[in-house]
Amino acid sequence: DEQRFWIYDMYTGQVLVHDKNGALISKGGSTQGSALLPSLQYGNVADGDFGLGPVAYVADGDGGCNDRVIALNTTAAAGNISDPEALLWVAGNGDGSSKHVSDPKFESPHSLTYHRRTNTILVADREMNRTVMLSSHGQMIGEWSCPALGGAGGKAWGVRGTFHDEDLVFVAAAESPEDGTHQFVHVLDGSHIRSDGIGPCRVLQSIPLDTSRCVTPHEMSVDAETGDMYLACVTANATQGNVAGLVKFARVRDEGTVVV
């Protein structure tokens, strides 16, 4: 969304939308909850991304009362993202709603990214040690449960991609609960992803994260112009000290191969 920025406030269960000057223009959720009527509520809402046109996708699943992904029409109901008219579909808990389209059995869908080439969504399903692929209509298409991404590779906390010239998927992984061990950014080959299938899980590179700079990699962002990747880190482990912050990974090219 080029004219607005969205904040996903886990502790209050709210999605906040601001204009480019910082003014609040819409708010979704009033208290942590699962209700879809008479207004949309969120639990430990964690992340989001944007699809074609006015469509926004929200990962409502950093623990808490919900394990779901929600799609919103950001122009419906005069842009009021609390209005049920804005709800396009729910994947995950949402039984009883006419907008409930699937149940991928999420356990803490902590992050998601829109895959532009295939018009699909990749979801980092943390406690299930997998990356799930959803169609633009919320149906589960497939998943990556790569050995390299689970167990000693950690659980998926964040997912982002760069899809303009190279088709790469970045997965931030760490053990849960957070202890500073076995934490990585994995770089995966997304070129085999199709609209009807996620394709093979091919890990191109695994970058270990130094605990002096990062404990528990969380959400991510990729600069669409440069391909640089930004990783937000937090710590719940007092023995690691205060290492919360933002880490930048610069993209470089080595003999025709893109690496981080």
PAPA-687516 format. One record per residue (C-alpha): x, y, z; residue number from 1. Coordinates in nm, 2 decimals. Example, Ala and Ser with C-alpha at 12.3 -4.5 7.8 and 13.67 -1.06 7.14 Angstrom:
<sites>
SITE       x       y       z    i
SITE    1.23   -0.45    0.78    1
SITE    1.37   -0.11    0.71    2
</sites>
This chain:
<sites>
SITE       x       y       z    i
SITE    0.00    0.00    0.00    1
SITE    0.20    0.30   -0.13    2
SITE   -0.01    0.57    0.03    3
SITE   -0.06    0.42    0.38    4
SITE    0.12    0.21    0.63    5
SITE   -0.02   -0.06    0.85    6
SITE    0.07   -0.15    1.21    7
SITE    0.00   -0.49    1.35    8
SITE   -0.03   -0.45    1.73    9
SITE    0.00   -0.79    1.89   10
SITE   -0.06   -0.69    2.25   11
SITE   -0.38   -0.49    2.18   12
SITE   -0.52   -0.72    1.91   13
SITE   -0.55   -0.43    1.67   14
SITE   -0.46   -0.35    1.31   15
SITE   -0.39    0.03    1.26   16
SITE   -0.38    0.20    0.93   17
SITE   -0.21    0.54    0.90   18
SITE   -0.18    0.78    0.60   19
SITE    0.16    0.88    0.47   20
SITE    0.17    1.17    0.71   21
SITE    0.11    0.95    1.02   22
SITE   -0.26    1.03    1.08   23
SITE   -0.48    0.73    1.19   24
SITE   -0.74    0.66    0.92   25
SITE   -0.87    0.32    1.01   26
SITE   -0.85    0.07    1.30   27
SITE   -0.94   -0.30    1.31   28
SITE   -1.02   -0.47    1.64   29
SITE   -1.10   -0.33    1.98   30
SITE   -1.00   -0.61    2.21   31
SITE   -0.83   -0.94    2.16   32
SITE   -1.10   -1.19    2.03   33
SITE   -1.21   -1.42    1.76   34
SITE   -1.55   -1.26    1.67   35
SITE   -1.62   -1.17    1.30   36
SITE   -1.96   -1.01    1.39   37
SITE   -2.08   -0.75    1.46   38
SITE   -1.72   -0.62    1.40   39
SITE   -1.39   -0.79    1.32   40
SITE   -1.17   -0.88    1.61   41
SITE   -0.81   -1.00    1.62   42
SITE   -0.60   -1.19    1.86   43
SITE   -0.22   -1.17    1.87   44
SITE   -0.21   -1.02    1.52   45
SITE    0.14   -1.04    1.39   46
SITE    0.20   -0.95    1.03   47
SITE    0.05   -0.87    0.69   48
SITE    0.10   -0.81    0.32   49
SITE   -0.09   -0.68    0.02   50
SITE   -0.22   -0.86   -0.29   51
SITE   -0.38   -0.73   -0.61   52
SITE   -0.58   -0.41   -0.60   53
SITE   -0.74   -0.34   -0.26   54
SITE   -0.67   -0.68   -0.10   55
SITE   -0.48   -0.70    0.23   56
SITE   -0.38   -1.02    0.40   57
SITE   -0.34   -1.04    0.78   58
SITE   -0.16   -1.31    0.99   59
SITE   -0.36   -1.34    1.31   60
SITE   -0.16   -1.59    1.50   61
SITE    0.13   -1.50    1.73   62
SITE   -0.02   -1.74    1.98   63
SITE   -0.33   -1.60    2.15   64
SITE   -0.68   -1.69    2.07   65
SITE   -0.66   -1.72    1.69   66
SITE   -0.47   -1.93    1.44   67
SITE   -0.59   -1.78    1.11   68
SITE   -0.52   -1.57    0.80   69
SITE   -0.77   -1.31    0.70   70
SITE   -0.82   -1.14    0.37   71
SITE   -0.96   -0.79    0.36   72
SITE   -1.10   -0.56    0.09   73
SITE   -0.95   -0.23    0.20   74
SITE   -1.19   -0.02    0.00   75
SITE   -1.51   -0.18    0.12   76
SITE   -1.72   -0.01    0.39   77
SITE   -1.56    0.32    0.32   78
SITE   -1.22    0.17    0.42   79
SITE   -1.34    0.06    0.77   80
SITE   -1.14   -0.26    0.83   81
SITE   -1.35   -0.34    1.14   82
SITE   -1.66   -0.37    0.93   83
SITE   -1.76   -0.73    0.83   84
SITE   -1.82   -0.60    0.48   85
SITE   -1.44   -0.57    0.45   86
SITE   -1.39   -0.94    0.52   87
SITE   -1.32   -1.14    0.20   88
SITE   -1.23   -1.48    0.36   89
SITE   -1.09   -1.65    0.67   90
SITE   -0.85   -1.95    0.66   91
SITE   -0.82   -2.11    1.00   92
SITE   -1.05   -2.06    1.29   93
SITE   -1.37   -1.89    1.18   94
SITE   -1.63   -2.17    1.20   95
SITE   -1.99   -2.05    1.15   96
SITE   -1.90   -1.76    0.92   97
SITE   -2.00   -1.77    0.56   98
SITE   -1.65   -1.63    0.48   99
SITE   -1.47   -1.93    0.64  100
SITE   -1.31   -2.10    0.34  101
SITE   -1.06   -2.35    0.48  102
SITE   -0.89   -2.48    0.79  103
SITE   -0.51   -2.54    0.72  104
SITE   -0.47   -2.64    1.09  105
SITE   -0.24   -2.35    1.17  106
SITE   -0.06   -2.32    1.50  107
SITE    0.07   -1.97    1.53  108
SITE    0.08   -1.84    1.17  109
SITE    0.33   -1.57    1.25  110
SITE    0.41   -1.41    0.92  111
SITE    0.30   -1.41    0.56  112
SITE    0.41   -1.28    0.22  113
SITE    0.23   -1.23   -0.11  114
SITE    0.38   -1.42   -0.40  115
SITE    0.31   -1.19   -0.70  116
SITE    0.40   -1.42   -0.99  117
SITE    0.15   -1.68   -0.88  118
SITE   -0.11   -1.46   -0.69  119
SITE   -0.07   -1.68   -0.38  120
SITE    0.03   -1.63   -0.01  121
SITE    0.31   -1.80    0.18  122
SITE    0.25   -1.83    0.55  123
SITE    0.52   -1.90    0.82  124
SITE    0.33   -2.15    1.04  125
SITE    0.56   -2.13    1.34  126
SITE    0.46   -2.41    1.57  127
SITE    0.39   -2.66    1.29  128
SITE    0.75   -2.61    1.15  129
SITE    0.63   -2.54    0.80  130
SITE    0.56   -2.28    0.53  131
SITE    0.21   -2.30    0.40  132
SITE    0.09   -2.19    0.05  133
SITE   -0.26   -2.05    0.02  134
SITE   -0.45   -1.95   -0.30  135
SITE   -0.57   -1.59   -0.33  136
SITE   -0.91   -1.74   -0.23  137
SITE   -0.77   -1.89    0.10  138
SITE   -0.75   -2.25    0.00  139
SITE   -0.45   -2.45    0.11  140
SITE   -0.24   -2.56   -0.19  141
SITE    0.07   -2.71   -0.03  142
SITE    0.34   -2.67    0.23  143
SITE    0.72   -2.68    0.28  144
SITE    0.81   -2.90    0.58  145
SITE    1.18   -2.91    0.49  146
SITE    1.41   -3.09    0.74  147
SITE    1.65   -2.79    0.71  148
SITE    1.37   -2.56    0.84  149
SITE    1.26   -2.76    1.14  150
SITE    1.44   -2.92    1.43  151
SITE    1.79   -2.79    1.44  152
SITE    1.69   -2.54    1.18  153
SITE    1.44   -2.38    1.41  154
SITE    1.07   -2.28    1.36  155
SITE    0.95   -2.04    1.10  156
SITE    0.90   -1.69    1.25  157
SITE    0.91   -1.47    0.94  158
SITE    0.87   -1.50    0.57  159
SITE    0.93   -1.26    0.28  160
SITE    1.04   -1.28   -0.08  161
SITE    1.19   -1.09   -0.37  162
SITE    1.00   -1.15   -0.68  163
SITE    1.10   -0.89   -0.94  164
SITE    1.41   -1.03   -1.10  165
SITE    1.50   -1.33   -0.88  166
SITE    1.24   -1.55   -0.72  167
SITE    1.38   -1.60   -0.37  168
SITE    1.20   -1.67   -0.05  169
SITE    1.35   -1.58    0.29  170
SITE    1.25   -1.77    0.60  171
SITE    1.36   -1.65    0.95  172
SITE    1.39   -1.95    1.18  173
SITE    1.46   -1.99    1.55  174
SITE    1.39   -2.24    1.83  175
SITE    1.07   -2.18    2.04  176
SITE    1.10   -2.09    2.32  177
SITE    1.37   -1.85    2.23  178
SITE    1.72   -1.94    2.36  179
SITE    1.95   -1.79    2.09  180
SITE    2.05   -2.12    1.95  181
SITE    1.97   -2.27    1.61  182
SITE    1.86   -1.94    1.46  183
SITE    1.90   -1.87    1.09  184
SITE    1.78   -1.69    0.78  185
SITE    1.72   -1.95    0.51  186
SITE    1.72   -1.85    0.15  187
SITE    1.49   -2.07   -0.06  188
SITE    1.45   -2.11   -0.44  189
SITE    1.10   -1.99   -0.52  190
SITE    1.13   -2.04   -0.90  191
SITE    0.94   -2.37   -0.88  192
SITE    0.63   -2.22   -0.71  193
SITE    0.32   -2.25   -0.93  194
SITE   -0.03   -2.13   -0.88  195
SITE   -0.14   -2.49   -0.83  196
SITE    0.16   -2.62   -0.63  197
SITE    0.44   -2.50   -0.40  198
SITE    0.70   -2.71   -0.56  199
SITE    1.02   -2.86   -0.40  200
SITE    1.18   -2.71   -0.09  201
SITE    1.52   -2.61   -0.21  202
SITE    1.74   -2.43    0.04  203
SITE    2.00   -2.22   -0.14  204
SITE    2.17   -2.07    0.16  205
SITE    2.14   -2.08    0.54  206
SITE    2.28   -1.78    0.73  207
SITE    2.34   -1.84    1.10  208
SITE    2.26   -1.54    1.32  209
SITE    2.51   -1.42    1.58  210
SITE    2.34   -1.37    1.92  211
SITE    2.55   -1.06    1.97  212
SITE    2.33   -0.90    1.70  213
SITE    2.01   -1.09    1.71  214
SITE    1.82   -1.32    1.94  215
SITE    1.50   -1.46    1.79  216
SITE    1.45   -1.34    1.44  217
SITE    1.10   -1.22    1.39  218
SITE    0.94   -1.02    1.11  219
SITE    1.11   -0.93    0.79  220
SITE    1.10   -0.69    0.50  221
SITE    1.27   -0.67    0.16  222
SITE    1.36   -0.35   -0.02  223
SITE    1.19   -0.39   -0.36  224
SITE    1.45   -0.17   -0.53  225
SITE    1.78   -0.31   -0.39  226
SITE    1.68   -0.65   -0.27  227
SITE    1.83   -0.58    0.07  228
SITE    1.65   -0.77    0.35  229
SITE    1.57   -0.63    0.70  230
SITE    1.51   -0.85    1.00  231
SITE    1.35   -0.75    1.32  232
SITE    1.49   -0.93    1.63  233
SITE    1.36   -0.96    1.98  234
SITE    1.47   -1.13    2.30  235
SITE    1.29   -1.29    2.58  236
SITE    1.60   -1.43    2.73  237
SITE    1.76   -1.20    2.98  238
SITE    2.09   -1.38    2.97  239
SITE    2.14   -1.26    2.61  240
SITE    2.13   -0.89    2.71  241
SITE    1.95   -0.62    2.52  242
SITE    1.99   -0.72    2.15  243
SITE    1.65   -0.63    2.02  244
SITE    1.66   -0.43    1.70  245
SITE    1.68   -0.43    1.32  246
SITE    1.95   -0.61    1.13  247
SITE    2.02   -0.54    0.76  248
SITE    2.14   -0.80    0.51  249
SITE    2.28   -0.65    0.19  250
SITE    2.23   -0.83   -0.14  251
SITE    2.55   -0.90   -0.34  252
SITE    2.61   -1.09   -0.66  253
SITE    2.88   -1.34   -0.68  254
SITE    2.96   -1.49   -1.03  255
SITE    2.60   -1.45   -1.14  256
SITE    2.45   -1.60   -0.82  257
SITE    2.25   -1.38   -0.59  258
SITE    2.34   -1.43   -0.22  259
SITE    2.27   -1.24    0.10  260
</sites>
